[in-house]
Amino acid sequence: VMKIAGYANGRKKSLMIVMNKSDLLKKKDKTLKHIEEEVYDRLGFIRFAPILFVSAKTGECITQIFEKIQTIHKQYIRRIQTSDLNNILQIIVNQHPPPSKSGRPTKVYYANQVSVAPPSFVFMTNNPDKTNFAYERYVANQFRYHFGFEGTPLNFIWRKKKSLSRKNFASKL
């Protein structure tokens, strides 16, 4: 299971975890929430993937599989308006600024969504090298909180904002 999840995640594909035999779980003392926590402990790298408990024997929740697939696909091809994206980005950055470099604060100026399937975002910053994995995870979690993206991996690209020097600015006129 971990290997398959790793392949899908590495290829930036949407994911859903379907747990069969839920009819047997109800007879035991483990709650579904406890099992969810165990799954995410082992597969923490795909915490964005929803878990659906089904029973092939009783047919419980089987029809929900295809409904959930459609919901996840809509999130996978979802496009966020640039104005909404940057409003939320401003809130995210103000709540928790990115790491600074040599005492100089890292600024995130704006972001654009450049593609879907998976949703890919370009962030313009003064120091793209300083945005580490932990900060990316924070931004991803905040995007999921504000925009959804259930079951969908997010792709982030950090770029240095090019400033126009006076000479370049004059030549652009």
N, C-alpha and C positions, 0 to 999 in steps of 0.2 A: 504494500500500500504506500509506504513512504517513497519508494522508488518511482512509482507511477505519479504520485503527487509532485515529486521533485521534477520529473520530466515536464509535466504540464505547467508547473510554475516557472521553470526555466525558459519555456517557450512562450510565456506570458499569455496563457490560455485561461479562460474562465473555469472556475471549479465549483463543484458541489459535492459534498460527502453524503452518500446514501448508506445508512446503517440498516441492514436487514435484521429480521428476527426480533422486532420490537415486542411481539406478542410474548416472548420468553422473558423479556426484561421486567415486565410488570409483576411477574411472580417473585422476582428477587428483590433484595432490599436496596439495590443501587437505583438511584433516581436518574432520569434522563439528563438532568443538569450535571450530575456527577460524571456521567459517561462523556458528555460534551467536553467537560474540563479535562478529562483524561486524554481524549482525542487531540484537543488543542495543545496539551502538554507535549505530546509526541509529534504533532504536526504544526508546531507554532509558526512555521514559515508560511502557512496558508490559513492563518487565522481569519482572513477575509471570506473564506469559503463557508457558506451556511451548511448546517448538518440537518438532514431530514431522516427521521426514523420511520421505517416502513416494515410491513410484514407481508412477504410474498404468500405466506400460507393463508392468512385471513384477508388479504387484500387491503389492509389498513394503510391509508395514505399513499397508495400506489398512484392514484390520479394526480396527486400533488407534485409528483416528480416532473411531469411535463409542464405544469403551471410554473414551477420554480425555474425550470430551464428557460422558459420564455421570459420570465422576469429578469433572470441573470443576463440573458442575451441582450435585452433592452439596455441594461446597465453597461454592457460591454461595448455597445455602439453609441452610447450616449455622448452628446456634445454639450458642454457648458458654455453659456454666453461669457464672453471675455469680461464684461462689466461685473457680472456676478462672481466670476472667478477671482478677479482682483479685489473686490470688496471683501470676500471671505479671506483671501490671502493676507490682506492688511490686518484683519482681526487675528489671524493665526500668528503672524510675525510679531504683532504687538504683545500678544499673550506670552510668547516664548521666542525671543529673537534667536537667529542662528548664531553659531559659535563665532567668536571674533578671532582675528589673526594678528599676532604681535601687538595686542592692545587696541587695534583698529577694529571697530565694529563691522560686521558683514551686513550689507544691506541687500534686501531683495526688492527690486524696483517694481517689477510686474511679472505676469505670467500669461502665456497663451496656450490654448490647447491646439496642438498641431495635428493630431490624428485620433482616430478611434480604433477599437479592436486590436490591441487594448488602448484605453484612453491614455494619450501621451501629452505631457505638459512640458513646456520650456520655460524655465525661470531665468530672468535676467538679474544678475547680481554683480556686485563689485569684486567678489571673491568666490568663484565657483568651486575652487579646490577645497574650501573649508567646510562645505556642507557634507557632513559625514552620514553614515548609515543610520545612526540614531536620530538625527534631525530629519532625514528622509522618511523614516518610519513615523515620526511625529506628524509630519505634514500629511502623509498618506492616511493616518488615522483621523486627522482633522477633516480631510477631504471626504472620507467615508461618513463621518458624523454629519457634515453639512450637505453633501450631495448624494449620498447613498453608495453606489458602486459595489453593491453586494455581489460577492462571488467573482469579482473582477480584479485582476492585478492592475496596478497603475505604473506607468513608466514616466520617470522624471529625468529631465535633461537640464543640467545647470550650465549656463553660459555667462561669460563676462560681457557686461554691457559696454559697448564701445561708445566712448564719449567723443564728440566732435571737437577738435582743436579749433582755434580761431582761424587758422589757415584752411583747414578742411571745410569749416563752416562757410567761409567766404567763397570757396570754390563751388560749393553746393548752390549758392545764390546765382 
